[in-house]
Amino acid sequence: MLKPKKNITQKEIQRDPFLETVDQAQAHFEDNKSFYAKIITGALVALLGFFILNKKNSEHNINASVSLGQALVALEQSDLSNAKFQLETVIDDYSGTPSSINANYFLGKIYFDEGDYPKSKKLISTFYKKSSNDMMLTASAQLLAEIEVQNSNNPGAIEILKKAIRSTALESQKNVLSLSQAKIFISIGDDKKALANIDLLLASSTISSAQKQAAEELLGKIAS
């Protein structure tokens, strides 16, 4: 025989654990609606602020790039006074941007060419510490080394080049820096170290034809 259906009372329905959990959650939400609204509003404000900040940063970087481009055009046209002014503006007005960091190098190079080594060293050192551009870091290391040579600090110049060789990941740039080192060794009469440096370069599988020619020319200076 089929068992008679059990009549579920309202009281038993109210005791159902799942329904009780739902009811409790709903009651908790109702009691704390204003609290959750504040959390959601705060999250939306933070998200909106993030997008606005990103947009401002993008615009800031674009303006910095445009200003640096104008400075480089002036530099290309040999309008040095204008180039200096614009590079200084980029450094001051767009601090922290990649363009501002690069402006330190170009302004430092102008002062280097003018023989103002203290100003040049300060600017190029700033670039060297903050930039991640391997190609330009090689050029800046060479400039810093040359400033030390001009200040009669050959050991300091060699140390700068050694550190730059260790820090760069580009083999072609290591070769460039090694050539610069060899030149300094030759200039101070340390032919033994210069020769060891050049021999390593010539044995390198990464040396370019231009670098090989430069190394062979240095060998000729040692022999003479």
VEXDREN-2710 file (C-alpha; in Angstrom, 1 decimal):
% VEXDREN-2710
k/r/px/py/pz
1/MET/0.0/0.0/0.0
2/LEU/1.1/3.5/-0.7
3/LYS/1.9/5.5/2.4
4/PRO/-0.3/8.6/2.8
5/LYS/1.5/11.8/2.0
6/LYS/2.8/13.7/4.9
7/ASN/1.4/17.1/5.3
8/ILE/4.3/19.6/5.8
9/THR/3.3/22.3/8.2
10/GLN/4.2/25.9/7.9
11/LYS/6.2/25.5/11.1
12/GLU/8.4/22.8/9.5
13/ILE/9.0/24.9/6.4
14/GLN/10.2/27.7/8.6
15/ARG/12.7/25.3/10.2
16/ASP/14.2/24.2/6.9
17/PRO/18.0/24.9/7.4
18/PHE/18.5/26.2/3.8
19/LEU/15.5/28.5/4.0
20/GLU/16.6/29.7/7.4
21/THR/20.1/30.6/6.0
22/VAL/18.6/32.5/3.1
23/ASP/16.3/34.4/5.4
24/GLN/19.2/35.2/7.7
25/ALA/21.3/36.4/4.9
26/GLN/18.5/38.6/3.5
27/ALA/17.8/40.0/7.0
28/HIS/21.5/40.7/7.5
29/PHE/21.7/42.5/4.1
30/GLU/18.5/44.5/4.9
31/ASP/20.0/45.6/8.3
32/ASN/23.3/46.5/6.8
33/LYS/22.2/48.0/3.4
34/SER/23.9/51.3/4.0
35/PHE/27.1/49.7/5.0
36/TYR/27.3/47.6/1.8
37/ALA/26.3/50.6/-0.2
38/LYS/29.2/52.5/1.2
39/ILE/31.6/49.7/0.3
40/ILE/30.3/49.5/-3.3
41/THR/30.4/53.2/-3.7
42/GLY/33.9/53.4/-2.4
43/ALA/35.1/50.6/-4.8
44/LEU/33.5/52.5/-7.7
45/VAL/35.1/55.8/-6.7
46/ALA/38.5/54.0/-6.4
47/LEU/38.1/52.4/-9.8
48/LEU/37.0/55.7/-11.4
49/GLY/40.0/57.4/-9.7
50/PHE/42.3/54.8/-11.1
51/PHE/41.0/55.3/-14.7
52/ILE/41.3/59.1/-14.3
53/LEU/44.8/58.9/-12.9
54/ASN/45.8/56.5/-15.7
55/LYS/44.4/59.0/-18.3
56/LYS/46.3/61.9/-16.6
57/ASN/49.5/59.9/-16.6
58/SER/49.1/59.0/-20.3
59/GLU/48.5/62.7/-21.2
60/HIS/51.4/63.7/-19.0
61/ASN/53.7/61.3/-20.8
62/ILE/52.5/62.3/-24.2
63/ASN/53.1/66.0/-23.4
64/ALA/56.5/65.2/-22.1
65/SER/57.4/63.2/-25.3
66/VAL/56.2/66.1/-27.5
67/SER/58.3/68.6/-25.5
68/LEU/61.4/66.4/-25.7
69/GLY/60.8/66.0/-29.5
70/GLN/60.8/69.8/-29.8
71/ALA/64.0/70.1/-27.8
72/LEU/65.7/67.4/-30.0
73/VAL/64.6/69.3/-33.2
74/ALA/66.2/72.4/-31.8
75/LEU/69.3/70.4/-31.0
76/GLU/69.4/69.0/-34.5
77/GLN/69.3/72.5/-35.9
78/SER/72.2/73.5/-33.6
79/ASP/69.9/76.0/-31.7
80/LEU/71.6/75.2/-28.4
81/SER/70.2/77.9/-26.3
82/ASN/66.6/76.9/-27.3
83/ALA/67.5/73.2/-26.9
84/LYS/68.9/73.8/-23.4
85/PHE/65.8/75.7/-22.3
86/GLN/63.4/73.1/-23.6
87/LEU/65.4/70.2/-22.1
88/GLU/65.4/71.9/-18.8
89/THR/61.7/72.4/-19.1
90/VAL/61.1/68.7/-19.7
91/ILE/63.3/67.8/-16.7
92/ASP/61.5/70.3/-14.4
93/ASP/57.9/70.0/-15.6
94/TYR/57.7/66.3/-16.4
95/SER/59.8/64.8/-13.6
96/GLY/59.6/61.1/-13.4
97/THR/58.6/60.5/-17.0
98/PRO/60.8/58.5/-19.4
99/SER/61.2/61.7/-21.4
100/SER/62.4/63.6/-18.4
101/ILE/65.0/60.9/-17.7
102/ASN/66.2/61.0/-21.3
103/ALA/66.4/64.8/-21.3
104/ASN/69.1/64.5/-18.6
105/TYR/71.3/62.7/-21.1
106/PHE/70.8/65.1/-24.0
107/LEU/71.3/68.2/-21.8
108/GLY/74.4/66.6/-20.2
109/LYS/75.8/65.9/-23.6
110/ILE/75.5/69.5/-24.6
111/TYR/77.4/70.6/-21.5
112/PHE/80.0/67.9/-22.1
113/ASP/80.6/69.3/-25.6
114/GLU/80.9/72.7/-24.1
115/GLY/83.5/71.5/-21.6
116/ASP/81.3/72.1/-18.6
117/TYR/82.1/68.8/-17.0
118/PRO/80.5/69.3/-13.5
119/LYS/77.1/70.1/-15.0
120/SER/77.5/67.3/-17.5
121/LYS/78.5/64.7/-14.9
122/LYS/75.5/65.6/-12.7
123/LEU/73.0/65.2/-15.5
124/ILE/74.4/62.2/-17.2
125/SER/74.8/60.4/-13.8
126/THR/71.1/61.0/-13.1
127/PHE/70.3/59.5/-16.5
128/TYR/72.7/56.6/-15.9
129/LYS/71.0/55.7/-12.5
130/LYS/67.4/55.9/-13.7
131/SER/67.4/54.8/-17.3
132/SER/67.0/51.2/-18.6
133/ASN/68.0/51.9/-22.2
134/ASP/71.1/49.7/-22.8
135/MET/72.2/51.6/-25.9
136/MET/72.1/55.0/-24.3
137/LEU/73.6/53.7/-21.1
138/THR/76.7/52.6/-23.0
139/ALA/77.0/56.1/-24.4
140/SER/76.5/57.7/-21.0
141/ALA/79.1/55.4/-19.4
142/GLN/81.6/56.4/-22.1
143/LEU/80.9/60.1/-21.4
144/LEU/81.2/59.7/-17.6
145/ALA/84.5/57.8/-18.1
146/GLU/85.8/60.6/-20.4
147/ILE/84.9/63.2/-17.8
148/GLU/87.0/61.2/-15.3
149/VAL/89.9/61.1/-17.8
150/GLN/89.6/64.9/-18.3
151/ASN/89.8/65.2/-14.5
152/SER/93.0/63.0/-14.5
153/ASN/91.2/60.2/-12.8
154/ASN/92.0/57.3/-15.2
155/PRO/91.3/54.5/-12.5
156/GLY/87.9/56.0/-12.0
157/ALA/87.2/56.0/-15.7
158/ILE/88.3/52.4/-16.0
159/GLU/86.0/51.4/-13.1
160/ILE/83.0/53.1/-14.7
161/LEU/83.5/51.1/-17.9
162/LYS/84.0/47.9/-15.9
163/LYS/80.7/48.3/-14.1
164/ALA/79.0/49.2/-17.4
165/ILE/80.3/46.1/-19.0
166/ARG/78.9/44.0/-16.1
167/SER/75.5/45.7/-16.2
168/THR/74.7/45.6/-19.9
169/ALA/73.1/42.6/-21.5
170/LEU/74.1/43.5/-25.0
171/GLU/77.3/41.8/-26.2
172/SER/77.8/44.5/-28.9
173/GLN/77.7/47.2/-26.2
174/LYS/80.2/45.2/-24.1
175/ASN/82.5/45.2/-27.0
176/VAL/82.2/49.0/-27.4
177/LEU/82.9/49.5/-23.7
178/SER/85.9/47.2/-23.9
179/LEU/87.4/49.2/-26.8
180/SER/87.0/52.3/-24.7
181/GLN/88.8/50.6/-21.8
182/ALA/91.7/49.5/-24.1
183/LYS/92.1/53.1/-25.3
184/ILE/92.5/54.3/-21.7
185/PHE/95.0/51.6/-21.0
186/ILE/97.0/52.6/-24.0
187/SER/96.8/56.3/-23.1
188/ILE/98.4/55.6/-19.6
189/GLY/101.0/53.3/-21.1
190/ASP/99.6/50.0/-19.7
191/ASP/100.1/48.1/-23.0
192/LYS/99.8/44.7/-21.2
193/LYS/96.3/45.3/-20.0
194/ALA/95.3/46.9/-23.3
195/LEU/96.6/43.9/-25.3
196/ALA/94.8/41.4/-23.0
197/ASN/91.6/43.5/-23.5
198/ILE/92.0/43.6/-27.3
199/ASP/92.9/39.9/-27.6
200/LEU/89.6/39.0/-25.8
201/LEU/87.7/41.2/-28.1
202/LEU/89.2/39.7/-31.3
203/ALA/88.5/36.2/-30.0
204/SER/84.8/37.2/-29.4
205/SER/82.2/35.7/-31.8
206/THR/80.0/38.7/-31.3
207/ILE/82.5/41.3/-32.5
208/SER/81.3/43.3/-35.6
209/SER/83.5/44.1/-38.6
210/ALA/83.7/47.8/-37.5
211/GLN/84.7/46.8/-33.9
212/LYS/87.3/44.4/-35.2
213/GLN/88.8/47.1/-37.4
214/ALA/88.9/49.5/-34.3
215/ALA/90.6/46.7/-32.2
216/GLU/93.2/46.1/-34.9
217/GLU/93.9/49.9/-35.1
218/LEU/94.5/49.9/-31.4
219/LEU/96.9/46.9/-31.8
220/GLY/98.8/49.0/-34.3
221/LYS/99.2/51.8/-31.8
222/ILE/100.6/49.3/-29.2
223/ALA/103.1/47.9/-31.8
224/SER/104.3/51.4/-32.7
END
